[in-house]
């Protein structure tokens, strides 16, 4: 049997000497900054989050500034981080904190978990780091650490296994140094006990790790049985006129909700819907993008149109092609727009040289 006190003691001591201490959201008791970092870090690596986190704080320095902002602006600052429901819930949560809690985050995990977009593990992390509460976290990294260390079989997302992991996480909580212990779990899962090629030789818990004893590090946690991802396709019509491109604001819910994309649909129907006429249309190479539950093939069609700089229809914006990729657009659309702007700039340079 594993010595539970030794688990937390070794992990805490290791974090204090070898863990991370200089992340932008560390060394702070500000629940707003801690909450923002925890939401951004869901399904996203630290290196990716840091620049977004810093830019976000410049524009939205506190929960009241975020609550007062337009959701479209919040989405624009989130564009590129993916999992866009997080940004919509972030905005809703800020408004709830201001409206229901006078702009102050609750200091208990249960009350935090009642806010939009905050699950039990995220609520526990905020309670630990902002308020010093003794609460257990159970994100994907922690599940992997526990499944390996205690050789727990079964897919961690299965209800019975999930409940078992929560009970285990609660039983391992130390009486003191809760912040260092919690950060240690995060650091161990993201830095050493990684999904592939875990650095067992550097792990402070390796002596008691059952997965290592059994040679099952690669087999645990048990993977979900997966079928082939379904394939989808979508036609994006790139309507360009006078160095500008027309983008459409997508509905708040659904794929890329609230972001800007080129109009979607058959070329003839898009042109008819917008009352535009194309001088020339050209299919461009398709672009593939993978989501968690499906793969999407974007089939762009470039159409040069005669259009005024403004369009009467609501929800559409003419943007300068050179700057469109930096607006609130999804990652694959940004790639597409950058390639299009680069090709346009090259054609302009060739015209000048000629």
N, C-alpha and C positions, 0 to 999 in steps of 0.2 A: 504494500500500500504506500502511496505517496504521502510524505509528511507535508500537510497543507501549510502549516506555519513556515516551513523551510521554503516552500514555493514562493510565497510572498516576500519573505525576507531576502532570499537570493535575488529575486527580480528587482526589488526596491534598491538594494545595494548596487546592483549592476547599472540600473538607470542613473543613479546619482553620479557614477563615475564614467559610464560609457554611453549613456543615452543622449537624446537631443535636448538642448537647453537654449538654443538661440533662434528658434522659429519665430516669425513675426508676431504670432498670437500668444506666445509664451510670456512668462514673467508679467502677467497681467491678471487682475481680478475682474476686468470689465466684462460682464456677461454678454454684452452686444458683440464685442470682438471675438469672444470665445464661441458664441453661437454661430456667427458668420463663418468662422473657420471650420467648425464642425459640419455645417451644411455643405460648404464647398468641398470638403474632403470626402464626402460620400461618393464612392465610385470614381474618385479622381485622385491622382498621385500628388504628393506634396509639391514636387518641382513645378507641376502645372498650375497648382493653386496659387502659389506665392505671388506672382505678378498680378493675377486677377484680384486677389485679396487686397493688395496695396492700392491698386487703381480704384477698387470699389470703395475703400475707406476715404479716399480723397474726395469722391463725389458724395458719398453717404456716410459722414463721419459718426453718426449716432442713429439710434432707432427712430427718433422723431424725423430726421431728415429722410430716412428711407420710407417711412410711412407716408410722408407728405409728397413723395415723388410720384410721377406717373408710371404706371406699370410698364409702358413701352420703353421708358428710359431705363428702368431696372433690367428689362430683357436685353436692351442694347449693351449694357455693361456686363451682362452675363454671357453674351454670345461667344461661343467657342468652348465653353465649359461643358456643354452637353447636359442631358437629363434636365430639360428646361422646366419641368414641373417644379423642380427645386426653387427656381427663381420666382415663379408665381407664388409658391407657398411662402417663400421668404418675405415677399411683399405683404401677403395676407397676415403673416405672423407679426410683422412690425406694426401693422395697423391694429391688430388685436392687443398687442402689448400697450400701445398708446391708449386705445379706447377702453380697455378693460382693466389695465394695471397701472394707469397713470404714467406710462412710459418706463416702468421698472419691471425687469424680468422677475418672475417668481423665484424663490430660492430653494424650492423643493422639487425633486425629480418628477413626482406625480403631477404637480401643477404645470411644470414645463411640458410634460408629455401631452397635456391637453391642448397645447397651442398648435396651430396649423403647421404641418411639415416637420414636427419634432417627434420622433419615435422614442421608445423607451431607452435605447442605448445612447442616443444623442442627448436626451434629457439627463441621463446619468452623468455623461461627460461634462455637460454644462454645470450641473450641480456640484460635481467634484472640483473642477478647475476654477469656477467663479465663486463658489460658496463653501468649499471645503467639506461638502456633505459626503457621507460614506455610502456610495452607491456603486453597483456593478455595471460595467459596460459589456456589450456583446456584439461588436461589429464583425465584419468578415475576417479581419486579421486575428481578432481574439478567438473566434470560432476555430480557426486553423490551429492556433497555438494549443488550445484546450483539446481539440480532437487528436492531435499528435501526442501531446504529453501524456494524456490519459488513455490513448488508444481507443477512442470512441468510434465505433462503426456506425454507418448509416449516413445518409445525406443530411447535413446540418439544417437544411431548410424544412425537412420533414417535421411535423408537429411534435412527435414524441421525442426526437433527438433534440429539437430546439428547446423543449421544456427541460430536458436533462442538462443541457448546456447552461441554461439560466440558473438552475439549482446549483450547479457546480461553480459558476461565476460568483454567486452570492456566498457560497461556503468558503471561497478563497480570499475574501476581502480581509485585509489586515485591520487592526485596531488603530494604527497610526500610519503616517506617511501615505495617506490615500492618494495624494496628487502624484507622488513619485511612482507609486505602484501602478496607477492607472496609465500614466505616461509610459511606464516600462512595458506594459502589455502592448501598447500601440507601437513603441519602438521595436520591440522584439518581433512582432508580426510583420512589420513593414521592412525591417532591415536585415533580420537573420532568419526567422522562420518563414521564409518566403514560399510562394506557391511552387516554384521550381528552384532546384539547387539550394536547399536550405543550408546555412552555414552552421551546422551542428557543432563543429569544433570550437566555435566562439560563443556558443549559447551558455548562459549561466545556469540553465536548468537541465543540461544534457545528461547529467548523471542519473536522473530519475525518469528520463523521457522514455516511455514505453514504445513509441514508434521507432525510436533509434535502437532500442534493445531488440526489437523484433524485425528490424530492417524494413519498416513499412512507411518511411517518411514520404515516399512518392505516392503511396496508396491512400494516405489520409490527408485531409478529410475525404470521405467518400464522395465521388463526383455524382452529380445528377445524371441520370440516363437521358441522353439527348438524341433527338431525331434531327434530321437535316433541317437547317433553317429555311423557312419559306422565302421565295424570291418575289419581289415586287418591282415595278418600274413606274416611272413618272416622266412625263414630258414637260420640260420647263421652256417657256418661250422667252427668249432674251430680246426684248424690244428696245432697240437703240435708235436714237435720233440726236444729231448735233452734239456728240460726245457725252450723251446721257443715256441712262438705262432706266427702264420702268420696273419698280419693285412693288410688291403687294404685301400688305400687313396681314399675316395669317390669323385665323380666329384664335381666341385665348386658349382653347383646349385643343388636344390632338397633337399630331406630329408637328414639332417646331412651333408650338403655339405662341403667338405674340411676336414672332420674328418676321423679318422681311425676306421674301424670296421672289424670284421671277414668277409671273403668272403661270399657273399649271393647267394643262389640258391640251387637246388638239389645237394646232396652230390656227386653223380656220375659225374655230369656235372662240378662241381667245381674241383674235382680231375683231370678230363680229361683236363680241361682248363689249369691247372697249371702243368700238367705232373707229378703228384704225385701219389703214391700208399699208401693205408691205410693198416696198420697192424691190426687195430681194430677200430670200430666205435660204439658209444653208444649215443643214444638220451638222452638229459638232460631235467629236468623239464622246461616247458615253462615259460616265463617271460612276464607279461603284462605291457604295458606302455601307458598312455593316452596323446594325443596331443589335441590341441584346436579343431580340426575338425575331428579327428578319433581316434580309439583305436587300438593299435598294439600289436599283440602277437608274441613274438620272440620264435622261436622253434630251440634251439641250438642243434647241434650234435657234440660231441667230437670225433675227429679222430686222432689217433696216426699214424704218418707217418714217413717214412725214408726219410729225406731230408737234403741237405747241409745247412749250416747256411745262405747261400745267395740264392736268387731266381732270375733267369734271367729276369722275367717279370717286367716291369716298374710299379710303383705305389704300390708295395708290400714291406712290411718290416717284418723281423723276430725280435721280441722283447722278452726279458726275461720275462717269465710269471709273475714273482714276481713284475715287474715294469710296466707291460703293462697297468694296470688300471690307472696309473698316466700320461700316454701319452695323446695326444689329441683325446679322445674317448667320445662319447655321454654318458650321465648319465646311461641309462639302460645297455649299453655295459660295462661300468665301474663296475656296480654291478655284472654282469655276470663274468667278469674277476677276480674280487676280490674273488668271491666264488670259482672259478676254482683254483686260486692260493692257497687259503686256504686249499682246499681239497688236492692239490698236496703236500703242506707242511705237512699236517697231515699224508698222506701216507708215506712221507719220514721219519717222526718221528717214525711211527709205525715200519718201516723197520729197523731203527737203534735200536729201543728198542727190536725188535725181535731177 
